[in-house]
Amino acid sequence: MWDMLRLGLVFIAPPFMKKWLLRWFYGAKIGKKAEVGWFSAVSGRQIELGDHSSIRPLTLIHVLGDVQIGSYSEISSFVLVYGSASLRVGKGCYIGPQSLINVDEDVEIGDESALGPRSMVFTHASFFPYTEGYWVRRAGVRLGRRVWCAAGVFLHPGVEIGDHSFVNSRAVVSASIPEGSVVEGNPARVTYPLERTLRKPTPGYVDQAMRRVLLDFAEVGLRRELGLRPESIAAQGDQLSFRWGGAPYRVVLIPALGELAPLASAEGGEKRIYLVNRPGWVPPGHEMSFDLSTMRTKYLSDRVHTALRLFMLRYYGIRFTEEA
């Protein structure tokens, strides 16, 4: 009774109270800038939420074992996690909306791994009576490091997926998968090694990739999401210029290759954001930047900087951690 009462109190509490209640009720360890959204709740024997981790609105995690959510990991909205064992999610992970995870046995998700929307993980399989000869299966599920399960994947009890693997949409995985695999189908089968799909990330390749990111940010991030008019966005070489909230902005790519064109001093209160792919290059003054050699940036309240960071994460899987 007490367990359900405190779970309900966390669920209905506003976000600014949830972390305080989790510490009080469960002795939770909560990192800096961790978030638990509206009408979401977490319960467990021991709870640990890492730095910058987030549990989005309308998500329920109710287990009898431990709950560990690593730094920079996100549990999206409408996710249900329940069971008598433990959930351990590594750093930089993602669990998509409307996913369901049964943890009657332990579920472990390695660093930088993801479950797409409407994925299901089961560690306990039975319905028909065992005493009538039907089967029962109870076994944990483990995803290695850098495993991507796309939308609608179903993982059976006892499945282990090796590091650096991709499981295609709507695959039904009933047997363990070796590392470095691309998997699809029902039942899921290895189709080819993941390394066959990868390109060598030379400095020149990263330059071209970031040019594409810059142009797509103008269309998707600025025009669609921030609502800027197309004629108000100017693209010149490796730069984007526009106005947001009454202030002029310029996003500048600093490529690894070639000579840099001279950068005029910022005038008229112009705010600059640098995408730096040249090791050792330091932005002038205290201007905003994303360092592609260290994959770090400052987490700022600036709306455009935040929009660009989330755009790169959401659409291109480019993840920046916070500068120390």
C-alpha positions, -999 to 999 in steps of 0.1 A, spaced: 0 0 0 28 24 10 47 16 -22 18 25 -44 10 56 -24 45 70 -28 46 60 -65 13 79 -70 26 110 -52 57 111 -74 35 106 -105 12 136 -98 38 159 -84 51 188 -106 85 182 -122 103 205 -98 92 184 -68 98 149 -83 135 148 -77 130 159 -41 104 132 -35 125 105 -52 154 114 -28 130 114 2 111 82 -6 138 61 -22 171 76 -13 176 82 -50 209 94 -64 202 121 -90 228 138 -112 229 174 -122 203 186 -147 185 152 -146 148 156 -154 115 137 -147 86 151 -167 49 157 -159 29 126 -150 59 104 -149 72 83 -120 101 60 -111 101 34 -83 127 8 -73 149 -6 -46 177 18 -55 173 46 -81 201 63 -99 196 90 -125 228 102 -142 237 138 -152 215 152 -180 193 121 -180 157 126 -188 124 107 -182 98 124 -204 62 131 -195 37 102 -192 62 75 -185 61 49 -157 90 29 -144 78 6 -115 102 -22 -106 111 -41 -74 148 -42 -82 172 -14 -91 168 14 -116 199 29 -132 196 55 -160 230 66 -172 242 101 -180 227 118 -212 201 90 -216 165 96 -225 134 76 -217 108 90 -240 70 95 -233 44 68 -229 70 42 -219 60 14 -194 87 -5 -175 75 -30 -149 87 -62 -131 104 -77 -101 140 -74 -112 163 -45 -123 166 -21 -152 201 -8 -161 205 17 -189 239 29 -198 252 63 -209 238 81 -239 210 57 -245 175 63 -259 142 44 -253 115 55 -278 79 64 -271 53 37 -264 79 11 -257 72 -16 -232 99 -34 -211 91 -63 -188 118 -67 -162 108 -99 -143 144 -107 -150 172 -81 -154 173 -60 -185 206 -43 -194 211 -17 -221 247 -8 -229 262 26 -235 250 45 -266 223 20 -274 187 26 -284 152 10 -286 130 26 -312 94 36 -307 69 8 -299 97 -17 -291 89 -45 -267 113 -64 -244 100 -94 -225 119 -115 -199 90 -137 -189 69 -157 -214 39 -178 -204 1 -178 -205 -11 -213 -209 -8 -235 -177 27 -250 -172 10 -279 -154 -7 -288 -187 26 -292 -205 30 -257 -219 63 -239 -218 75 -212 -195 106 -191 -201 122 -166 -177 155 -150 -187 171 -116 -188 177 -95 -219 210 -77 -226 219 -52 -253 256 -45 -257 273 -11 -265 261 8 -295 232 -14 -304 203 2 -324 170 -15 -324 147 4 -348 110 9 -344 88 -20 -334 114 -45 -325 104 -74 -303 130 -90 -280 123 -124 -265 135 -136 -230 171 -146 -229 182 -126 -259 217 -110 -260 227 -86 -288 264 -80 -293 281 -46 -295 278 -25 -326 247 -41 -340 216 -29 -359 182 -46 -356 159 -35 -383 123 -23 -378 97 -49 -367 123 -77 -363 113 -104 -339 145 -115 -321 143 -149 -304 179 -159 -304 211 -141 -294 229 -120 -320 267 -118 -324 284 -84 -323 288 -63 -354 256 -76 -371 228 -62 -392 196 -82 -383 161 -82 -397 130 -104 -402 107 -127 -382 124 -147 -369 153 -123 -370 184 -134 -390 218 -118 -395 219 -104 -431 254 -90 -432 281 -74 -410 275 -39 -399 309 -27 -410 298 -32 -446 275 -2 -443 300 22 -426 321 49 -443 355 58 -432 351 91 -413 381 110 -427 384 148 -419 371 156 -454 341 133 -450 332 149 -417 335 184 -434 310 173 -461 287 157 -435 286 189 -414 278 209 -446 248 188 -451 238 191 -414 241 229 -418 219 231 -448 193 207 -433 193 228 -401 183 258 -421 154 239 -436 142 218 -407 155 235 -375 151 271 -385 123 272 -410 100 243 -398 107 242 -361 116 278 -352 92 292 -379 117 315 -397 107 326 -432 129 311 -460 139 346 -473 152 355 -438 179 327 -438 210 334 -458 234 306 -467 269 317 -478 296 291 -481 300 274 -447 279 299 -429 242 305 -421 229 339 -410 195 348 -398 176 366 -370 159 350 -341 142 368 -312 153 402 -326 190 392 -325 213 385 -355 228 350 -355 256 334 -376 264 296 -376 298 290 -390 315 257 -399 352 256 -393 363 227 -416 393 205 -411 406 210 -446 415 241 -466 423 276 -457 399 295 -435 384 326 -449 389 357 -427 361 361 -402 350 397 -398 344 408 -362 308 403 -350 289 436 -352 255 448 -341 252 423 -313 256 393 -336 257 359 -319 279 333 -334 278 295 -331 308 276 -344 309 240 -356 346 233 -352 361 203 -371 397 217 -369 415 204 -338 432 232 -319 410 260 -334 395 281 -306 366 305 -311 374 341 -305 362 355 -272 335 335 -254 314 327 -285 293 295 -286 308 264 -303 305 226 -309 339 208 -308 337 179 -332 371 165 -321 360 161 -284 322 160 -290 317 186 -263 298 218 -260 285 241 -233 248 234 -224 234 269 -227 200 285 -224 204 301 -258 174 290 -279 192 286 -312 222 268 -297 199 244 -280 178 239 -312 210 231 -331 223 207 -305 189 188 -304 186 189 -342 220 172 -346 211 146 -320 176 139 -332 182 138 -370 218 127 -373 226 109 -340 254 134 -333 257 136 -295 276 163 -276 283 160 -239 287 190 -217 320 207 -212 335 202 -178 
